């Protein structure tokens, strides 16, 4: 791990303990990831399942984007 990765991981740890919003986004991201894994376990998906899979992917990405934005803001605040 290089210095940037260590400082980012340290910032994540800090946000996990200090930010309820970050905790919520991270929890949501993991739940959506589990849901996607269960959907992806099917050999074939119905059209409705395909639509649901896409919707969950978008929600998961939105949660990740929000976490990354919080990380960027926290880094900027420490710079």
N, CA, C and O atoms as CSV, one atom per row, in Angstrom:
chain,resi,resn,atom,element,x,y,z
A,1,UNK,N,N,0.845,-1.187,0.000
A,1,UNK,CA,C,0.000,0.000,0.000
A,1,UNK,C,C,0.884,1.242,0.000
A,1,UNK,O,O,1.816,1.350,0.796
A,2,UNK,N,N,0.585,2.174,-0.897
A,2,UNK,CA,C,1.366,3.401,-0.913
A,2,UNK,C,C,0.765,4.425,0.053
A,2,UNK,O,O,-0.272,4.175,0.667
A,3,UNK,N,N,1.418,5.563,0.177
A,3,UNK,CA,C,1.004,6.588,1.138
A,3,UNK,C,C,-0.407,7.088,0.850
A,3,UNK,O,O,-1.183,7.305,1.781
A,4,UNK,N,N,-0.752,7.273,-0.423
A,4,UNK,CA,C,-2.094,7.752,-0.777
A,4,UNK,C,C,-3.157,6.752,-0.336
A,4,UNK,O,O,-4.187,7.142,0.214
A,5,UNK,N,N,-2.908,5.459,-0.576
A,5,UNK,CA,C,-3.878,4.440,-0.196
A,5,UNK,C,C,-4.043,4.386,1.325
A,5,UNK,O,O,-5.154,4.214,1.826
A,6,UNK,N,N,-2.936,4.534,2.053
A,6,UNK,CA,C,-2.989,4.507,3.512
A,6,UNK,C,C,-3.785,5.694,4.027
A,6,UNK,O,O,-4.631,5.534,4.906
A,7,UNK,N,N,-3.525,6.897,3.487
A,7,UNK,CA,C,-4.247,8.069,3.970
A,7,UNK,C,C,-5.729,7.990,3.608
A,7,UNK,O,O,-6.573,8.431,4.387
A,8,UNK,N,N,-6.059,7.439,2.446
A,8,UNK,CA,C,-7.469,7.291,2.078
A,8,UNK,C,C,-8.147,6.286,2.993
A,8,UNK,O,O,-9.278,6.506,3.427
A,9,UNK,N,N,-7.472,5.192,3.288
A,9,UNK,CA,C,-8.055,4.197,4.184
A,9,UNK,C,C,-8.215,4.775,5.587
A,9,UNK,O,O,-9.211,4.498,6.255
A,10,UNK,N,N,-7.264,5.563,6.038
A,10,UNK,CA,C,-7.380,6.207,7.347
A,10,UNK,C,C,-8.576,7.161,7.368
A,10,UNK,O,O,-9.292,7.248,8.365
A,11,UNK,N,N,-8.782,7.867,6.268
A,11,UNK,CA,C,-9.917,8.784,6.169
A,11,UNK,C,C,-11.234,8.005,6.188
A,11,UNK,O,O,-12.204,8.442,6.807
A,12,UNK,N,N,-11.270,6.852,5.511
A,12,UNK,CA,C,-12.465,6.001,5.526
A,12,UNK,C,C,-12.778,5.548,6.945
A,12,UNK,O,O,-13.929,5.590,7.382
A,13,UNK,N,N,-11.747,5.116,7.659
A,13,UNK,CA,C,-11.933,4.654,9.035
A,13,UNK,C,C,-12.489,5.790,9.887
A,13,UNK,O,O,-13.402,5.586,10.687
A,14,UNK,N,N,-11.935,6.983,9.710
A,14,UNK,CA,C,-12.419,8.135,10.476
A,14,UNK,C,C,-13.884,8.438,10.154
A,14,UNK,O,O,-14.691,8.675,11.053
A,15,UNK,N,N,-14.214,8.427,8.862
A,15,UNK,CA,C,-15.602,8.700,8.469
A,15,UNK,C,C,-16.553,7.622,8.990
A,15,UNK,O,O,-17.686,7.917,9.371
A,16,UNK,N,N,-16.079,6.357,9.003
A,16,UNK,CA,C,-16.918,5.275,9.524
A,16,UNK,C,C,-17.275,5.509,10.991
A,16,UNK,O,O,-18.374,5.169,11.428
A,17,UNK,N,N,-16.363,6.077,11.730
A,17,UNK,CA,C,-16.624,6.277,13.155
A,17,UNK,C,C,-17.308,7.605,13.449
A,17,UNK,O,O,-18.040,7.718,14.431
A,18,UNK,N,N,-17.078,8.615,12.608
A,18,UNK,CA,C,-17.571,9.956,12.909
A,18,UNK,C,C,-18.796,10.400,12.119
A,18,UNK,O,O,-19.499,11.320,12.537
A,19,UNK,N,N,-19.059,9.764,10.990
A,19,UNK,CA,C,-20.124,10.253,10.116
A,19,UNK,C,C,-21.267,9.235,9.978
A,19,UNK,O,O,-21.118,8.212,9.311
A,20,UNK,N,N,-22.402,9.526,10.612
A,20,UNK,CA,C,-23.551,8.633,10.442
A,20,UNK,C,C,-24.001,8.538,8.982
A,20,UNK,O,O,-24.479,7.492,8.542
A,21,UNK,N,N,-23.848,9.623,8.241
A,21,UNK,CA,C,-24.235,9.621,6.822
A,21,UNK,C,C,-23.337,8.670,6.025
A,21,UNK,O,O,-23.818,7.920,5.175
A,22,UNK,N,N,-22.023,8.708,6.307
A,22,UNK,CA,C,-21.095,7.796,5.634
A,22,UNK,C,C,-21.427,6.356,5.994
A,22,UNK,O,O,-21.430,5.482,5.128
A,23,UNK,N,N,-21.705,6.108,7.267
A,23,UNK,CA,C,-22.068,4.765,7.722
A,23,UNK,C,C,-23.309,4.274,6.993
A,23,UNK,O,O,-23.369,3.122,6.563
A,24,UNK,N,N,-24.300,5.149,6.855
A,24,UNK,CA,C,-25.547,4.795,6.169
A,24,UNK,C,C,-25.277,4.444,4.701
A,24,UNK,O,O,-25.782,3.442,4.195
A,25,UNK,N,N,-24.482,5.268,4.027
A,25,UNK,CA,C,-24.169,5.013,2.614
A,25,UNK,C,C,-23.397,3.709,2.455
A,25,UNK,O,O,-23.650,2.936,1.532
A,26,UNK,N,N,-22.457,3.474,3.358
A,26,UNK,CA,C,-21.657,2.260,3.264
A,26,UNK,C,C,-22.521,1.021,3.512
A,26,UNK,O,O,-22.387,0.017,2.813
A,27,UNK,N,N,-23.396,1.094,4.498
A,27,UNK,CA,C,-24.308,-0.011,4.798
A,27,UNK,C,C,-25.229,-0.273,3.600
A,27,UNK,O,O,-25.438,-1.419,3.201
A,28,UNK,N,N,-25.769,0.802,3.040
A,28,UNK,CA,C,-26.651,0.679,1.872
A,28,UNK,C,C,-25.911,0.046,0.697
A,28,UNK,O,O,-26.454,-0.817,0.008
A,29,UNK,N,N,-24.682,0.474,0.473
A,29,UNK,CA,C,-23.867,-0.050,-0.619
A,29,UNK,C,C,-23.670,-1.561,-0.453
A,29,UNK,O,O,-23.809,-2.318,-1.413
A,30,UNK,N,N,-23.347,-1.989,0.763
A,30,UNK,CA,C,-23.136,-3.418,1.009
A,30,UNK,C,C,-24.429,-4.219,0.850
A,30,UNK,O,O,-24.412,-5.326,0.313
A,31,UNK,N,N,-25.540,-3.665,1.312
A,31,UNK,CA,C,-26.821,-4.355,1.158
A,31,UNK,C,C,-27.189,-4.510,-0.313
A,31,UNK,O,O,-27.658,-5.566,-0.739
A,32,UNK,N,N,-26.972,-3.452,-1.080
A,32,UNK,CA,C,-27.270,-3.508,-2.519
A,32,UNK,C,C,-26.343,-4.502,-3.216
A,32,UNK,O,O,-26.759,-5.208,-4.135
A,33,UNK,N,N,-25.087,-4.553,-2.775
A,33,UNK,CA,C,-24.132,-5.502,-3.343
A,33,UNK,C,C,-24.590,-6.939,-3.090
A,33,UNK,O,O,-24.490,-7.790,-3.974
A,34,UNK,N,N,-25.090,-7.207,-1.889
A,34,UNK,CA,C,-25.606,-8.544,-1.561
A,34,UNK,C,C,-26.829,-8.876,-2.405
A,34,UNK,O,O,-26.968,-9.998,-2.892
A,35,UNK,N,N,-27.707,-7.904,-2.576
A,35,UNK,CA,C,-28.908,-8.118,-3.390
A,35,UNK,C,C,-28.523,-8.432,-4.830
A,35,UNK,O,O,-29.088,-9.333,-5.450
A,36,UNK,N,N,-27.555,-7.683,-5.358
A,36,UNK,CA,C,-27.094,-7.948,-6.726
A,36,UNK,C,C,-26.493,-9.345,-6.843
A,36,UNK,O,O,-26.722,-10.043,-7.830
A,37,UNK,N,N,-25.735,-9.744,-5.848
A,37,UNK,CA,C,-25.123,-11.075,-5.880
A,37,UNK,C,C,-26.191,-12.160,-5.921
A,37,UNK,O,O,-26.039,-13.158,-6.625
A,38,UNK,N,N,-27.267,-11.968,-5.172
A,38,UNK,CA,C,-28.327,-12.987,-5.196
A,38,UNK,C,C,-29.057,-12.992,-6.535
A,38,UNK,O,O,-29.451,-14.052,-7.022
A,39,UNK,N,N,-29.238,-11.826,-7.129
A,39,UNK,CA,C,-29.861,-11.762,-8.459
A,39,UNK,C,C,-28.945,-12.411,-9.497
A,39,UNK,O,O,-29.398,-13.160,-10.363
A,40,UNK,N,N,-27.653,-12.111,-9.393
A,40,UNK,CA,C,-26.698,-12.645,-10.361
A,40,UNK,C,C,-26.498,-14.157,-10.230
A,40,UNK,O,O,-25.933,-14.790,-11.122
A,41,UNK,N,N,-26.957,-14.729,-9.127
A,41,UNK,CA,C,-26.849,-16.173,-8.946
A,41,UNK,C,C,-27.824,-16.929,-9.842
A,41,UNK,O,O,-27.655,-18.128,-10.066
A,42,UNK,N,N,-28.846,-16.240,-10.358
A,42,UNK,CA,C,-29.795,-16.875,-11.270
A,42,UNK,C,C,-29.127,-17.120,-12.621
A,42,UNK,O,O,-28.333,-16.306,-13.092
A,43,UNK,N,N,-29.459,-18.236,-13.223
A,43,UNK,CA,C,-28.908,-18.546,-14.543
A,43,UNK,C,C,-29.523,-17.630,-15.594
A,43,UNK,O,O,-28.823,-17.093,-16.452
A,44,UNK,N,N,-30.828,-17.461,-15.517
A,44,UNK,CA,C,-31.546,-16.588,-16.441
A,44,UNK,C,C,-32.357,-15.587,-15.632
A,44,UNK,O,O,-32.855,-15.905,-14.552
A,45,UNK,N,N,-32.483,-14.384,-16.158
A,45,UNK,CA,C,-33.284,-13.355,-15.498
A,45,UNK,C,C,-34.493,-13.020,-16.353
A,45,UNK,O,O,-34.407,-12.938,-17.578
A,46,UNK,N,N,-35.620,-12.827,-15.685
A,46,UNK,CA,C,-36.813,-12.372,-16.387
A,46,UNK,C,C,-36.600,-10.906,-16.759
A,46,UNK,O,O,-35.704,-10.261,-16.213
A,47,UNK,N,N,-37.394,-10.375,-17.666
A,47,UNK,CA,C,-37.262,-8.950,-17.987
A,47,UNK,C,C,-37.421,-8.061,-16.747
A,47,UNK,O,O,-36.743,-7.042,-16.613
A,48,UNK,N,N,-38.322,-8.460,-15.847
A,48,UNK,CA,C,-38.523,-7.680,-14.620
A,48,UNK,C,C,-37.285,-7.734,-13.734
A,48,UNK,O,O,-36.904,-6.735,-13.125
A,49,UNK,N,N,-36.663,-8.901,-13.667
A,49,UNK,CA,C,-35.437,-9.043,-12.864
A,49,UNK,C,C,-34.297,-8.232,-13.469
A,49,UNK,O,O,-33.484,-7.658,-12.745
A,50,UNK,N,N,-34.242,-8.188,-14.791
A,50,UNK,CA,C,-33.212,-7.375,-15.470
A,50,UNK,C,C,-33.379,-5.903,-15.112
A,50,UNK,O,O,-32.404,-5.212,-14.815
A,51,UNK,N,N,-34.633,-5.425,-15.142
A,51,UNK,CA,C,-34.910,-4.030,-14.801
A,51,UNK,C,C,-34.538,-3.762,-13.347
A,51,UNK,O,O,-33.927,-2.739,-13.036
A,52,UNK,N,N,-34.907,-4.680,-12.461
A,52,UNK,CA,C,-34.578,-4.531,-11.041
A,52,UNK,C,C,-33.063,-4.541,-10.824
A,52,UNK,O,O,-32.540,-3.782,-10.008
A,53,UNK,N,N,-32.370,-5.401,-11.557
A,53,UNK,CA,C,-30.908,-5.474,-11.455
A,53,UNK,C,C,-30.286,-4.134,-11.844
A,53,UNK,O,O,-29.395,-3.638,-11.154
A,54,UNK,N,N,-30.746,-3.559,-12.925
A,54,UNK,CA,C,-30.237,-2.255,-13.383
A,54,UNK,C,C,-30.524,-1.162,-12.351
A,54,UNK,O,O,-29.679,-0.310,-12.077
A,55,UNK,N,N,-31.736,-1.204,-11.784
A,55,UNK,CA,C,-32.107,-0.204,-10.776
A,55,UNK,C,C,-31.194,-0.309,-9.553
A,55,UNK,O,O,-30.739,0.702,-9.019
A,56,UNK,N,N,-30.934,-1.530,-9.123
A,56,UNK,CA,C,-30.080,-1.743,-7.953
A,56,UNK,C,C,-28.647,-1.313,-8.260
A,56,UNK,O,O,-27.981,-0.727,-7.406
A,57,UNK,N,N,-28.169,-1.598,-9.471
A,57,UNK,CA,C,-26.824,-1.162,-9.857
A,57,UNK,C,C,-26.701,0.357,-9.770
A,57,UNK,O,O,-25.695,0.875,-9.286
A,58,UNK,N,N,-27.723,1.065,-10.237
A,58,UNK,CA,C,-27.697,2.527,-10.196
A,58,UNK,C,C,-27.707,3.040,-8.763
A,58,UNK,O,O,-26.989,3.986,-8.441
A,59,UNK,N,N,-28.509,2.430,-7.904
A,59,UNK,CA,C,-28.550,2.833,-6.502
A,59,UNK,C,C,-27.208,2.571,-5.816
A,59,UNK,O,O,-26.735,3.382,-5.020
A,60,UNK,N,N,-26.611,1.436,-6.134
A,60,UNK,CA,C,-25.312,1.070,-5.559
A,60,UNK,C,C,-24.248,2.076,-5.999
A,60,UNK,O,O,-23.441,2.524,-5.186
A,61,UNK,N,N,-24.248,2.423,-7.268
A,61,UNK,CA,C,-23.294,3.403,-7.781
A,61,UNK,C,C,-23.509,4.771,-7.140
A,61,UNK,O,O,-22.545,5.465,-6.815
A,62,UNK,N,N,-24.762,5.156,-6.959
A,62,UNK,CA,C,-25.060,6.439,-6.319
A,62,UNK,C,C,-24.532,6.462,-4.884
A,62,UNK,O,O,-23.994,7.477,-4.441
A,63,UNK,N,N,-24.681,5.355,-4.156
A,63,UNK,CA,C,-24.170,5.281,-2.788
A,63,UNK,C,C,-22.649,5.382,-2.788
A,63,UNK,O,O,-22.070,6.066,-1.944
A,64,UNK,N,N,-22.007,4.711,-3.724
A,64,UNK,CA,C,-20.541,4.765,-3.807
A,64,UNK,C,C,-20.078,6.177,-4.167
A,64,UNK,O,O,-19.124,6.689,-3.583
A,65,UNK,N,N,-20.749,6.796,-5.119
A,65,UNK,CA,C,-20.403,8.168,-5.502
A,65,UNK,C,C,-20.518,9.120,-4.311
A,65,UNK,O,O,-19.677,9.999,-4.126
A,66,UNK,N,N,-21.557,8.937,-3.514
A,66,UNK,CA,C,-21.755,9.793,-2.349
A,66,UNK,C,C,-20.635,9.580,-1.329
A,66,UNK,O,O,-20.128,10.540,-0.750
A,67,UNK,N,N,-20.252,8.324,-1.113
A,67,UNK,CA,C,-19.145,8.038,-0.191
A,67,UNK,C,C,-17.843,8.667,-0.697
A,67,UNK,O,O,-17.083,9.244,0.081
A,68,UNK,N,N,-17.594,8.552,-1.992
A,68,UNK,CA,C,-16.367,9.116,-2.561
A,68,UNK,C,C,-16.360,10.637,-2.435
A,68,UNK,O,O,-15.313,11.233,-2.183
A,69,UNK,N,N,-17.509,11.261,-2.608
A,69,UNK,CA,C,-17.604,12.709,-2.451
A,69,UNK,C,C,-17.316,13.104,-1.005
A,69,UNK,O,O,-16.626,14.092,-0.756
A,70,UNK,N,N,-17.843,12.335,-0.052
A,70,UNK,CA,C,-17.558,12.611,1.356
A,70,UNK,C,C,-16.073,12.459,1.651
A,70,UNK,O,O,-15.509,13.240,2.416
A,71,UNK,N,N,-15.436,11.458,1.049
A,71,UNK,CA,C,-13.986,11.271,1.215
A,71,UNK,C,C,-13.221,12.463,0.647
A,71,UNK,O,O,-12.284,12.963,1.271
A,72,UNK,N,N,-13.624,12.914,-0.538
A,72,UNK,CA,C,-12.957,14.080,-1.155
A,72,UNK,C,C,-13.104,15.313,-0.274
A,72,UNK,O,O,-12.143,16.059,-0.084
A,73,UNK,N,N,-14.296,15.531,0.261
A,73,UNK,CA,C,-14.515,16.688,1.119
A,73,UNK,C,C,-13.708,16.590,2.406
A,73,UNK,O,O,-13.155,17.584,2.877
A,74,UNK,N,N,-13.642,15.392,2.971
A,74,UNK,CA,C,-12.868,15.209,4.199
A,74,UNK,C,C,-11.374,15.439,3.937
A,74,UNK,O,O,-10.681,16.035,4.761
A,75,UNK,N,N,-10.886,14.966,2.791
A,75,UNK,CA,C,-9.479,15.194,2.443
A,75,UNK,C,C,-9.211,16.678,2.247
A,75,UNK,O,O,-8.190,17.192,2.704
A,76,UNK,N,N,-10.123,17.371,1.569
A,76,UNK,CA,C,-9.955,18.807,1.339
A,76,UNK,C,C,-9.965,19.568,2.660
A,76,UNK,O,O,-9.261,20.569,2.802
A,77,UNK,N,N,-10.742,19.112,3.613
A,77,UNK,CA,C,-10.796,19.748,4.919
A,77,UNK,C,C,-9.522,19.534,5.720
A,77,UNK,O,O,-9.194,20.330,6.600
A,78,UNK,N,N,-8.807,18.463,5.415
A,78,UNK,CA,C,-7.555,18.160,6.126
A,78,UNK,C,C,-6.331,18.697,5.404
A,78,UNK,O,O,-5.228,18.672,5.950
A,79,UNK,N,N,-6.511,19.176,4.194
A,79,UNK,CA,C,-5.353,19.632,3.401
A,79,UNK,C,C,-4.865,20.992,3.858
A,79,UNK,O,O,-3.904,21.522,3.301
